[in-house]
């Protein structure tokens, strides 16, 4: 089905429309926030960003939350998900205003990173609740269409928000005061999503009642056991687990590409001009956003024609081959084109991963499944940035990094295909 047809089908549900609106507003806000943080951390005129600093910034912002992921799953599987969607934006808005005050006050970078970490932790909690809620507002046979429309539309709105952040930065300026205004704007917009979520009935989004389920306090004491149980449950649904693994492989390779692109634009293409570098990276972000949207159009059709188990390795292999062709010459035009390709491939795999998890995993385990998903999603990205810090030269021009990306995607495709081929009869 086409994107328009999918959207028309799923929008017939009133509750879906409300959940959809909550996602769009929140992820638009997130785009403004992410642009503000990126500009402050990597493209401030007074900073000399290195690959190590890129890795450190990503680790500070993402890795600690990956460690906290299992605790998030415990609550998502026990608390009213609708209440999470109402309260999390308010908490995040307060944290963003606090972060804005810190930036405007000129506090040291580590203090700002702690505040930003709190914002991202709440946001990942929010997004995991959105993912676990989707099966409650669409029928099972429309999950593929819903996953093509909702997370991807949200991601596109994140890119739109980043574009608005770029325009606001031009107005507010690139200094601390401008960053503070960006963060405040993001907090206000994100708070609006709570008003939409509040229109849904409290018990609508689950989790389903289970009298045998331990209370949250008891579950927290046994969180490692619960996480192990979630991994074991995923192991019994190997197509879902393998597709999640394919998404993790993409995030690792995409993390390397991100670090490579930041350093190339910062020093190789622009001779250290931070404003020119930020404009270049913004173009790559824009073309990636177009790629994400294009994935919305082709993934439902492709999975119906080829099946998820075949489309995922096709997307991964194409990403590796085309990235090598586009990036290896180390010309400025190649990175936006590569961003478009990786946007299509990455979002195609994400749609498939979201769908297989929601389709195969029992509702009682969805929160933990999406927490494991977030751990992989963030942790692999940070791990890739750490590897990039070890191998990237000062100006970013690294044939080794491009080779790892180009070879890694087809290898991931081959492993995924071997796993899913062996389990196809049992998965249907």
Buried (B, 14 or more C-beta within 10 A) or exposed (E): BEBEEBBEBBEEBEBBBBBBBBBBBBBBBBBBBBBBBBBBBBBBEEBEBBBBBBBBBBBBBBBBBBEBBBBBBBBBBBBBBBBBBBBBBBBBBBBBBBBBBBBBEEBEBEEBBBBBBBBBBBBBBBBBBBBBBBBBBBEEEBBBBBBBBBBBBBBBBBBBBBBBBBEBBEEBEBBBBBBBBBBBBBBBBBBBBBEBBBBBEEBBBBBEEEEEBBEEEEBBEEBEEBBEEBBEBBEEBBBBBBBBBBBBBBBBBBBBBBBBBBBBBBBBBBEEBBBBBBBBBBBBBBBBBBBBBBBBBBBBBBBEEEBBBBBBBBBBBBBBBBBBBBBBEBEEEBBBBBBBBBBBBBBBBBBBBBBBBBBBBEBBBBBBBBBBBBBBBBBBBBBBBBBBBEBBEEBBBBEEBBEBBBEBBBBBBEBBBEBBEEBBEEBE
